[in-house]
């Protein structure tokens, strides 16, 4: 049973990484499309939070605890970012980004890893409800992650991460669904009452990453220029995520 779940998740993870791999094969695209890709990532995070994660949580629970969990996730990442900037700040004479974005890579990887962990729990619970649902659920999760993975790759490359480090990091954070799936498999229905809170906190993290880190980074680099270069990818990512979510639920 657990072997089948792991195979499903590995298949979904490979599918979700394909979009980001294009940026590694053609790194010159990242430099040319830096602002559109960051904008795309910001929109994808907002769309995932408002159109996918929060609606799913609110279907399972009354609004107040879900929204409290969302606020908690947002606040926790604000506190974490201030801690990183205050106590773990690395000063580099060649650093080209604003001080505000120094912890961005760390927060981005952590937030996505937590999200993937929650996805693993969802896949396991779908399997327990009906084994035939596990593969469609895994593929639906992977489809939701494609815009997110493209945004991750573009942002980490923009932060001057080496290509090998970006690839390894994204593979490892994609594998975070495996412990989530195993936890969901072995704890089963004990996790179900708490799942809306996990989802709400994940939405709060995504909202923080987009509104507090990615959008200010866009303003910092675009200044008063590039209206359409920023706005069109932002709206396009929201539309793409909404269509993927609709397709996954039909």
N, C-alpha and C positions, 0 to 999 in steps of 0.2 A: 504493500500500500504506500509506504513512505517513498520507496524507489520510484513508483509511478509519479508521485507528486513532484519529486525532484526533477525528473525528466521533463515534465510539463513546464516547470519554472525555468529550467535551463533553456528550453526552446523559446519561451516567451522572452527571456533576457537577451538571447541572441538577436531576436527580431527587433527588440527595442533599441539595440545598439547600432543598428545599421545606418540610421540617419546621421549619428555623430561620427561614424567612421569615415563618411564622405569628407568631413572637414579635415581629418587627419591625412587622407590621401591627397587632398588638394588644399594644403595649408594657405596658399596665396589667397584663396577665397575668404579665409577668416580675416585677413588684414583688410581686404577690400570691403567686406560686408560686416565689419566689426559692430557698427552702430545698429544696423538692421537686426543682426543676430542677438545682440543684447536686448533690444526691444522685443524681439520674438520670444526670448526666454522669459522676460517680465510678463508679457501677456499670457504665455502658457501657464505660468505659475498662478496667476490670478484666475484664469479660466478653470484650471484644475480645482482650485479651492472653492470657487463659487458655483460651478456648474456640475461638478462631480462629487467631490469629497463631502462638502457640507450638505447637499441634498440627500446623499446616501445616509449620512449620520442622522439627519432630521426625519428620515423615514423610519428610523429605528428607535427614536427617543423624543421626548418633549424638547422644545427649543432651549429652555433655560440652561440645563446642564451642558448641552452641546456648545452653546455660545460661550458659557463660562470656560469650557475646555479650550475653545478657540482663543479667547482672551488670554488664558494661561499659557498656551503655546506661543502666542505673539510676545507676551511679556518675558517668558523664559528665554527666548532668543535675543531679546533686547538686552537682558541682564548678561547673557553669555557673551554677546558682542562687546559690551562695555568691559567685561572682565578680560577678554582677549586683547582688546585695544589698550587697556590700562596696564596689565601685568605680563602679557605674553607678546608684546609688540616687538617686531624685528625691524630694526632700522637699517636701511640699505642706501648707500649713496647713489645707486643707479635706479632706485625705485621711481617709477613713472606714474604711479596712481595716487589718488588722494588718500589721506590717512583713513578716511571712512571705509575704504574698500580693502584695507589690509586683512581683516578677518573674513572677507567675503568667500574666498575659496573654501576655508574650513567650514563655515556655516552652511555653504551650499552643499557640500558633500555630506555633512551631518544630517541636514534636513532631508535630502533625498534618500539617505540610508534608512532613516526612520520611516519615511513614506514606503519604501520598498519592504521594510519589515512588516508594516501594516498590510501591504498587498499580499504578502505570504500568508498571513493569518486569514485573509479573505478567501484565498484560493483553497486553503485547508478546510475552512468551514463549508465552502461550496462542495468540496469533495465528500465531506461527511454527510451533507444533506442529500447529495445524489452524485455518485462517482462520475456520471456522464457529464456533469457540469464543470468538472475540474479543468479540462483542456480549453473549452470555450472561455472560461473565466480567466485562465492564464493568458490566452491570446488577447482578450479584451483589455486586460491590465497592460500588456505590452503595447497595444495600440495607443492607449492613453499616454504612455511614457515616451512615445517617439518625439513629439515636440519638446518635451522636457529634456530628453537626452541631447537633442540638437542644441538647445539652450545651454545645457551644462558644458558640452564640449566647447562651444563658442566662447562662453564666459571664462572658463579656465584657460583656454588658449590666449584670450585677451589679457589675462592676468599674468602672462608669460610663463605658465607652467610648461615644462617639456612635454612633447607629444607622447612619449612613452609613459610619463607619469599620469597624464590625462587618461590614456587608455586603461592603464592598470587600475587607477582609482575608480573609473566608471564601471569596469568589470566587477571590482570588489563590492561597490555599493549596490550593483545589480544583484549580486549574490546574497545581499542582506535579506532577500525574501526567503531564503532557504531556512534559516533559524526561525523566521516568522511562521513558515509553513509547518515546520516540525512542532513548534509550540502550539499552533492551532490544532494540529493533528492529535497531539497527546492530551491537551487540556480540553479540547472539544467545546462543548456547550458552556463550560465554566467561563470562557472568555466573552461569550455573546453579550451578556448584559453590559460589559464595559467597552465593547467595540465602538459605540457612538462617541464615547469620550476620547478614545484613541484617534478616531477620525477627526473630531473637532480640533484637537490639539495639533494634528498634522496640518489642517487647513490654516490654523493660526500661524504656524511656521512658514507656510508658503506665502501667506499674505505679508508677513514681515520681510521675507527675502525679496519679494517683488517691490513692495512699497518703500522699504527703508534702505535697500541696498542697490537693486538693479535700476530702478527709475532715477534715483539721485546720480548714479553712475552715468546714465544717459544724459542727464542735464549737464553734468560736469564736462563731458567730452563733446557734446554737440553745441553747447552754449546757446547762442541765438540763431543757429543755422539748422538746416536739414529738417524741416518740418515733415515732409512726406517720407523721407528716408527713415524717420523714427516712427511716425504714426501708422503708416501702411503695414509694416511687419507686426506691429502691436495688435492691430485689429485683425490681421490675417491669422495670427496665432490663436486668438480667441475663437475665431470662426472655425479654424481647423480642429481645435480641441472639442468644440461643441458638436461638430459633425462626427468626430470619432466616438464621442460619448453616445450620441444618438444611434450610431450604427451598432455599438456594442450592446445596446439595450433593446434592439429590435429582433 
